[in-house]
Amino acid sequence: MKEEFSEFYYPTESELNKIWQEGIFIFDTNILLSLYNLSQETSQEILNIFEKLKERIWLPYNVLYEYHQNRLNVIMSVYKQTENLKSDLIKGFTNYIQSKLVDNRDQYNPVLNWDEIEDMILKMKSEFSDNIKAQVERLPDRFRDDDIRSSYSEIFQGRIGKKLTEKELEEIYQEGEIRYEKGISPGYKDKNKNSKLDYNFDDNRKYGDLIIWKQILKKAETTEKPIIFITDETNGDWWQQAGGLNFGPTYFMKKEMEERKTLFHMYSSLDFFRGLENHLDIKLAEGQLDEIKQNAVSELDLDELKGELDIKAEKFTEDELELFKSKITDRLNKLQRKKNYRLNSISSMQAEIDELESTLDIITSLSSN
């Protein structure tokens, strides 16, 4: 039976071992861009790992094309987020201290000297502000000197697929129309986007996912090695999903790879770096893995959550409602950070952001009842 339905089977231990020991590593655009949102220490360690693996790395042309399109937007978003956090922290600290001073300043106390306390608070405010500003100034100026892109240029030299011709793109558009109407992965969830993509900056990205997938399939036709694709894409048309969890590539994608007699598997960034340690003894520090985990968009089964909220007879405690709110707020914050990581994912991310905000409104209304 397995031979007839092999695309529905998870790789065996021996297959996984072969994939890790011999496979080609292909990174999605969002993986390359995610380094800009990590600490300098963690991003440098990942670059060191890429350097170790570079003989086994290959990238589709359009992954690097999307990377260059998005790079400045991501750098700018990191700067804006950092500046906003700096302002919020300084303002929040100042307001808190001042409010406590105002609340207590007029209270008589035989031992407290309010003038000395006020001088000390002013000094604390100044030191706190200077410390925060100093930490922010450590953020690299990657507009002028992008160390990450410089490393990519060296590591990926000679490891990039060919640019597609206009004829090849037109063939993908035509096939894409059929695939998307039938709900064939990947990319069909982007079917409402405009239909044309060229190599100008005014392009549209309806077929962005499919183009990258076709380039990966083309690579599979020219190699006998297994392929590992690493992506933090959250679209369900890339992953076989159940209960909010990912279980490898979709069945149709696996079948397309099997037709090319290629072992194929997919990992998120976090699972990939964990797999490197388990299979190749290449390790990131535990704190760096935690940072990658925090940076990744967490999975949230929104349908299941809504199902719970729709049970009108059940009364939720305040703690339960706060838990729901924290889950949604956490995912909202991460999705907002990720929107610039992959341009052809923005519309699907925005749709989920809108849906999450709607659910958050429902929870808020329940809290007030």
N, C-alpha and C positions, 0 to 999 in steps of 0.2 A: 504493500500500500504506500509506503514512503516514497517509492520511485514515482508513482503516479501523482503524488501530492507533496513533492519535496519542498516546494516553496513555503509550505505551512509549518515546516519543521525548523526549530532553532538549531544552530550549528552544534555538532557534537564536540566533546572535549578535544579529540584529535584534530578536528577541523579548525577549531579555535586556535589550537597550538600552531597549526600550519599557517593560519592567517597572520598570527603575531610574529612568527619566526621568519616568514618569507614575504609577507604582503607589502604592497605599496600603500603609503599613507597619503591620503588626499584630504586637505583641510578646506573647509568652507570659508566664505568671506567673513562670516561673523566670528570665526575663531581668530583670524588674522587681526580683525579690528578690536577684539576683546582685550588685547594686550594693552591698549591705550587706557583702559579703565582699571588696570591693576597697578599695584605699587611698582616702583622701579626695580626693586629687588626681585619680585616675582616675575615680572615681564622679562627681566634679563635671564633668569633661570630657565624660563620657557624657551627663550632664544638659544640658550646653551643646549637644551634638549633637541631643538630643531637642527642645530649644527651637528649633533651626534647622529641624528637620523637622516641627514640630508641625502645620503645615497639612496634612500628608500622613499623620498618625497617626490611627488609629482602633483602639479596643480593645473586645472583647466584654465585656459586663457581668460574666460569670463570671471573666474574667481578673482584674479588680479585686476581685471578691468573694474569690477564692482568695488574692490578694495580702494583703488585710486579715486573712484567717484566719491566714495563715502569718507575717506580719510580725514579731510579737513572738517567735515561736519562732526565727526566723532571727537576730534581733538577739541573743537569749539565747545561741544556739549560737556566735556570733562572740565574745561576751564570755567564755564558758566556754573556748573553744579558746585565746583569747589568754591567759587566766589560767593555763591548764594549761601553755602554752608558757613563760610567764614563770617558773613554778615549776620546770619541767624544766630550763630554761637555768641558773637560779641554782643549783639543786641539783647539776646536772651539773658546772658550773664549780667549785663549792665542793668536791665530792667528788674531782674530778680533781686540783685543787691540793693538797688535804689528803693524798691518796694519795701524790703525788710527794714531799711533805714528809716523810711518815712513812717512805717507802722509803729516803730519803737522809739523814734527820736525823742518824743515828748514825754516818755515814761521816766519818772525819776528813779534813780538807783544810786545807793550810797557809794558804790565802788566803781561803776562804769563811767569812763570819761568819754562822752560822745564826740568831742572834738578829735581826740586821738583815734577813736574808732573810725570816724569819717575820713581822716587822713590815711588810715590803713586801708580802708575800702578803696579809696581813690588810687592808691598804689597797687592794690590787687587788680583793679580794673585795667590799669595801664600795663601791668606785667602779663595779664591774661591776653589782652589784645595783641601785645607785641609777640607773645609766644605763638598764637594762632597765625598771625601774619607771617612769622618766620617759617612755620611749617608749610604754609601755602606757597611761599616763595621757592620751596624745594621742588615744586612741580616743574618738570622740564619744559622748556620753550620749544615744543616740537613743530611750531609753525616755521621756525627758522632752521632748526637743526634736529631733524627727526631721526633719532638713533634706531628706532624700531624699523622704519622703512630702509635705512641704510643696511641693517642686518639682513632684512628680507632680500634686498638686492643681491647680496653676496650668497646667501644660503640657497636661494631659488634660481640662481643663474643656471641656465641650461636645463631647467626642470619644469618648464612651462609648456603647455600644449599650444598648438597653432591657432591663430585667429581664424574664425569661421568666415567663409566667403559669403557674399550676399545671396548667392544661389543656395548655399547650405542653410542659411538663416530662413530663407523663404520656404524651403522644404520643411523645416522645423515648425514654422508658423502654421503651415497647412496641416501637418500631422497634429499639431497642438490643438487646433480647432476640434478635431475628431476626438482626441484623447480627453479634452476638458469637458466636452459634452457628455462623454461616457463616465466621467469621474475617475479617470485613470491617472494615477500618481506618477511623478510629482508635479505640482504646480497648478492643478485644476482649481484649487481654492482661490487662485488669482485670476480666474477667468473673466472677472468683471473689469479688469484693467484694460487700458488701450492696447491695441493689438500689435503695434509695430515696435521693433527694437533694432536700432542700428548703432554704429560706433560713434555717434555724435552725442554731445551732452544733453541734447533735447530729446533723448530717447524715452521710450516707455517700456515698462518692465513686465508686461503680462506673461511673457514666456521666459523670464529670467531663470527660474528653477529648472524648467525643462531643458533650456540650452545647456546649463551646467551638467545636467544628468546625461544628455546626449554626448557631451564631451567625455564624460566618465565612461559611458558605454563604448565609445570609440577607442578609448585607451584600453579597455578590456579586450577588444578585438586584436590588439597588437601585442599583448603580453600573455604569458602563461601564469603569471603570479597572481595570488589573491589580492583583493583590494579592501582597504579599510577607509571608510568615509567618516570624517569627524565633523559634526555640526551641532550647533546649539539652536538650530531651527526648531520652533515649537509647533509648526503646522502639522496637523494630523495627516496631511497628504504626503509626508515624508516617512512618518513612523507608523508601525503597527501598534496601535494603542488599545489599552483596556484598563478601566478603572483609574484613568489619569496617568498611567505609567507607559513608558515606551518599551517595546519588545523587539527592537531591530527594525530593518526596513520593511516597507509594505510588501505584501505578497506579490504584487505585480512587478515591483522593482526586482525582487529576488528572482522571479521567473525570467525577466529579461536578462539578468546576469547569468542564470543557469543556461539559457539558450546560447550564451557565449562561452560556456564551460568555465566560468570564473567563480571562485569562492568569494563571497562578498558579505561584509557586515558593516554596521554603523554604530558609532558611539557618540555620546555627548562629550564635551570637553572634560568634565569631571571624571566620567567613567573611562575615558581614554587615558588620562594620567594615572588613574588607579590601575588600569590594565598594564601600563608600561612597567609599573613596579612589580606586578604579579608575574608578568611574562618575560620581561627583558631586564629586570632588576635596575631600572632607571627610575630614580625617586625624586619627588618633590618633597620639601619639608611639610609636615602636617599643617603648620600655619598657612603655608602657601596653598595647599589643597582647600583649606577652609575659606581662603580668600576667593578662590575660583568658584567655590560653591556659593558664596555670598553674591558673587557677580553674575552668576547664571540665573536665568529666569526659572523660578521654581514651578513644578507642575501643580496644578490645582484643578480638581475635578469639579468644575462649575455646575455641570448638570446635576451631579449628586448633591451638591450644596443647595441648589435651588429646590431639589426634591424634598430636602429636609425642611426648607423654609415654607414649602407649599402645604406641609402637614398642619393645617390650621388648628387642629385639636390640641396639638402639642404646645405647651408653654415653655419657652426657653428661659433659662436663668440668665442673669446679667453676665455671668462669667462665660456662658456658652456664646452669647451674642458678641461679646468682646473677642472671643477666639475667632469667630467667623470674620469679624471686622479686621482683625490683625492679619489673617490669612489673605484676605482680599487686598488690604492696603499694601502688604508686602509685595504681592505680585504686581499691583498697579505701579508701585515705585520702580520695580525692576523692569517692567515693560516700557515705562517712559524712558529709562536710561538706554534700553536696547533699540529703540525705534530707529536710530540712525545707523545701527550696525549692518543692516541689510536692506537696501532701498526697496527691493521687490517684496519685502515682508511688511512694509509699513501699513498698508491698508488692512491686512489681516490682524496686525497688532492693534491698530486703532479700533477695529471692530470689537476686539476682545476688551480693550480698555473701556469702550462705551458700555459693553455688557457688564463688566465688573463694576463700573460706577453705578449702573442701574441697580445691580444686586446690593451694592453698599447702601443705596438709598432705602431699599426694602428693609435691610437690617436695622438701619437707623430709625426708621418708622416703628419697627417692632420694639426697639429699645425704649421709645418714648411712650409706648402704650402701657 
